[in-house]
Amino acid sequence: MISTRGRYAIRVMIDLAEHETNSYIPLKDIAERQEISKKYLEIIVKDMVAGGLLTGASGKGGGYKLNRKPEEYSVGEILELMEGSMSSVACLADKNIECPRKSSCQTLPMWEEYNKMVHDFFYGKKLSDLIDKKD
Protein backbone atom coordinates (compact mmCIF):
# COMPACT_ATOMS: atom_id res chain seq x y z
CA MET A 1 0.00 0.00 0.00
CA ILE A 2 1.23 3.47 -0.83
CA SER A 3 1.25 5.76 2.19
CA THR A 4 0.19 9.38 2.48
CA ARG A 5 3.88 10.35 2.15
CA GLY A 6 4.01 8.92 -1.35
CA ARG A 7 0.60 10.21 -2.39
CA TYR A 8 1.24 13.70 -0.99
CA ALA A 9 4.67 13.85 -2.64
CA ILE A 10 3.01 13.25 -6.00
CA ARG A 11 0.44 15.95 -5.25
CA VAL A 12 3.22 18.41 -4.35
CA MET A 13 5.01 17.62 -7.60
CA ILE A 14 1.82 18.07 -9.63
CA ASP A 15 1.09 21.36 -7.86
CA LEU A 16 4.58 22.68 -8.55
CA ALA A 17 4.35 21.62 -12.19
CA GLU A 18 0.94 23.25 -12.67
CA HIS A 19 1.98 26.51 -10.99
CA GLU A 20 5.54 26.71 -12.36
CA THR A 21 6.66 30.28 -13.01
CA ASN A 22 10.44 29.81 -12.80
CA SER A 23 10.34 31.23 -9.28
CA TYR A 24 9.98 29.46 -5.96
CA ILE A 25 6.48 28.55 -4.79
CA PRO A 26 5.83 28.98 -1.05
CA LEU A 27 4.94 25.78 0.78
CA LYS A 28 1.98 27.50 2.43
CA ASP A 29 0.45 28.04 -1.02
CA ILE A 30 0.89 24.39 -1.93
CA ALA A 31 -0.51 23.29 1.44
CA GLU A 32 -3.59 25.49 0.99
CA ARG A 33 -4.29 24.36 -2.57
CA GLN A 34 -3.77 20.71 -1.72
CA GLU A 35 -5.55 20.92 1.66
CA ILE A 36 -2.61 19.24 3.41
CA SER A 37 -1.02 20.31 6.69
CA LYS A 38 1.95 22.60 6.05
CA LYS A 39 3.79 20.94 8.94
CA TYR A 40 3.43 17.52 7.35
CA LEU A 41 4.48 18.87 3.95
CA GLU A 42 7.63 20.37 5.51
CA ILE A 43 8.76 16.84 6.42
CA ILE A 44 7.93 15.48 2.97
CA VAL A 45 9.58 18.24 0.93
CA LYS A 46 12.73 18.02 3.04
CA ASP A 47 13.16 14.43 1.82
CA MET A 48 12.27 15.46 -1.73
CA VAL A 49 14.99 18.13 -1.71
CA ALA A 50 17.52 15.68 -0.22
CA GLY A 51 16.54 13.16 -2.91
CA GLY A 52 17.12 15.67 -5.71
CA LEU A 53 13.51 16.03 -6.88
CA LEU A 54 13.11 19.64 -5.74
CA THR A 55 15.14 22.72 -4.95
CA GLY A 56 14.22 24.77 -1.91
CA ALA A 57 15.04 28.32 -0.89
CA SER A 58 14.28 29.99 2.42
CA GLY A 59 13.49 33.58 3.21
CA LYS A 60 11.61 36.20 1.24
CA GLY A 61 10.73 34.83 -2.19
CA GLY A 62 11.56 31.33 -0.99
CA GLY A 63 9.73 28.09 -1.46
CA TYR A 64 10.17 25.12 -3.77
CA LYS A 65 10.47 24.35 -7.44
CA LEU A 66 11.07 21.34 -9.64
CA ASN A 67 14.64 20.51 -10.63
CA ARG A 68 13.58 19.17 -14.03
CA LYS A 69 10.73 19.40 -16.50
CA PRO A 70 7.58 17.43 -15.54
CA GLU A 71 8.08 14.99 -18.42
CA GLU A 72 11.50 14.08 -16.99
CA TYR A 73 10.08 12.73 -13.71
CA SER A 74 8.57 9.27 -13.43
CA VAL A 75 5.96 8.56 -10.80
CA GLY A 76 8.07 5.52 -9.89
CA GLU A 77 11.09 7.57 -8.87
CA ILE A 78 8.91 9.82 -6.70
CA LEU A 79 7.27 6.86 -4.98
CA GLU A 80 10.51 4.95 -4.45
CA LEU A 81 12.15 8.00 -2.89
CA MET A 82 9.25 8.46 -0.49
CA GLU A 83 8.26 4.83 0.12
CA GLY A 84 11.47 2.90 -0.33
CA SER A 85 11.38 -0.37 -2.22
CA MET A 86 8.05 -1.17 -3.81
CA SER A 87 8.82 -4.89 -3.90
CA SER A 88 6.06 -7.19 -2.78
CA VAL A 89 8.24 -9.62 -0.81
CA ALA A 90 11.35 -9.17 1.34
CA CYS A 91 13.58 -11.44 -0.72
CA LEU A 92 13.10 -9.18 -3.75
CA ALA A 93 13.15 -5.89 -1.85
CA ASP A 94 16.70 -6.34 -0.58
CA LYS A 95 19.30 -7.70 -2.99
CA ASN A 96 21.51 -8.61 0.00
CA ILE A 97 18.99 -11.13 1.30
CA GLU A 98 19.89 -14.61 0.13
CA CYS A 99 16.82 -16.73 0.62
CA PRO A 100 17.65 -20.39 1.26
CA ARG A 101 14.48 -21.39 -0.62
CA LYS A 102 15.23 -19.34 -3.74
CA SER A 103 16.02 -22.31 -5.95
CA SER A 104 12.93 -24.23 -4.87
CA CYS A 105 10.46 -21.40 -4.29
CA GLN A 106 7.42 -22.01 -6.43
CA THR A 107 6.00 -18.52 -5.84
CA LEU A 108 9.14 -16.52 -6.68
CA PRO A 109 8.39 -16.25 -10.42
CA MET A 110 4.94 -14.87 -9.60
CA TRP A 111 6.38 -12.21 -7.25
CA GLU A 112 9.02 -11.27 -9.81
CA GLU A 113 6.34 -10.87 -12.49
CA TYR A 114 4.15 -8.81 -10.16
CA ASN A 115 7.08 -6.55 -9.18
CA LYS A 116 7.94 -6.01 -12.84
CA MET A 117 4.34 -4.99 -13.62
CA VAL A 118 4.29 -2.50 -10.73
CA HIS A 119 7.71 -1.12 -11.65
CA ASP A 120 6.86 -0.77 -15.34
CA PHE A 121 3.51 0.86 -14.55
CA PHE A 122 4.87 3.53 -12.19
CA TYR A 123 8.08 4.17 -14.11
CA GLY A 124 6.05 4.38 -17.33
CA LYS A 125 3.92 7.21 -15.91
CA LYS A 126 5.46 10.65 -16.11
CA LEU A 127 4.58 13.59 -13.88
CA SER A 128 3.47 15.38 -17.03
CA ASP A 129 0.83 12.65 -17.58
CA LEU A 130 -0.87 13.71 -14.33
CA ILE A 131 -0.93 17.45 -14.91
CA ASP A 132 -4.30 19.06 -15.57
CA LYS A 133 -4.03 20.25 -19.13
CA LYS A 134 -5.73 23.67 -19.19
CA ASP A 135 -6.60 24.99 -22.63
N, C-alpha and C positions, 0 to 999 in steps of 0.2 A: 504494500500500500504506500502511496506517495503522501508524505506528510504535508502539513500546512507550510513548512519551510520551503519545500520544493514548489508547491503551488503558488505561494506568495512571491517567490523569486521570479517565476515566469510572469506573474502579473506586473511586477516592478519593471521587468525588461520590456514588456509590451507597452506599459505606460511611458517609459522613457523613449521608446521608439516612436510612439504616436505623437509625443509632445516635443520631439527633438528640434532644437533651434540653434544648435552649435554652442549653447551656453549651458551651464549647470542648472539642473532642476532641483529645487529644494525638496527635501524628503517630506516635509509637512504637506506640500502640494500633492505628492504621490499618495501619501497616507490618506488624505482627504478624498481624493478621487477614487481610490481603491477601497475606502472604508475599512482600513486596517490600522491597528494601533501603531503610532509613530515609534513608540518604544520597541515594539517587536520588530519593526522594519529596520531599526538601527542595528540590531543584532544580525539580521539577514544580510543587509547591504555591506556590512563590515566583512563578512565572509566572501561576498561577491567581489569586493574590491581586492581582497587578498588573493582570490582565485583568478584575477585578471579579466573578469567580465565587465567591470565598471571602473571608472575613475571618479574619485571623490575629491571635493575641495571644501574646506571649512571657511567660515567667516562670511562677510558680506558678499553676495553674489555666488555663494557656495551651493553645493548640492552634489548631484550625481549625473553622469552621462555615460552612454555606451562607449566602449573602446573601439568597436567595429560597427560596420553596417549591419542592420537587422538580418539581411540574407546570409551573413557570415557566421551567425550563431545557430547551432542546432539545439533543439529542446533537450536532446540527450546530454549535451555537455553541461547545460544549466542544472538539470536534475542530478547528474552524477556529482557535480560539485556540492550541491546542497544535501543530497541524500546518501552519498557514498555509493558503493556498488549496488547495482540494480539486479544482481544475480538472485535467482530464486532459491538456490541451495548453497550452503556454506562451502562445500567442496569446489564450487565454481566461482564463488565470490573472492576467495583468497587463493592465489596461485601457489602460495607456499604450503598450503594444506595438501598433504599426500594421503589420500584416503586409501586405507588398506583394501577396500572393496572395489576400487576403481575398475579393475580388470573383470570383475564378475558382476558389477552393478547393472541390473537389467533396466533400471530407470534413468541412468545417466544420459543415454541418447535423447530421451524425451526432454530432460531438463536443459540439455545443450540446445536443442531445437527451440524450446520455449524462450530461452535467454537470447538466442539469435533473433527471434521475431521481435521481442521487446526492444533490443538494441537497434535493430534496423528501423523499427517504427519511429522511435524517439530521435534517433540520429538522422532520419530521413525528413523529419519536420524541422523547418527553419523558423526562426522567430518571425521573419517576414510573412510566413504563412498564417500567422495568428493575428496580425495587425488588421484593425478595422480599416478597410479601404474606403476612404471618404472621397466621393466624386464632387 
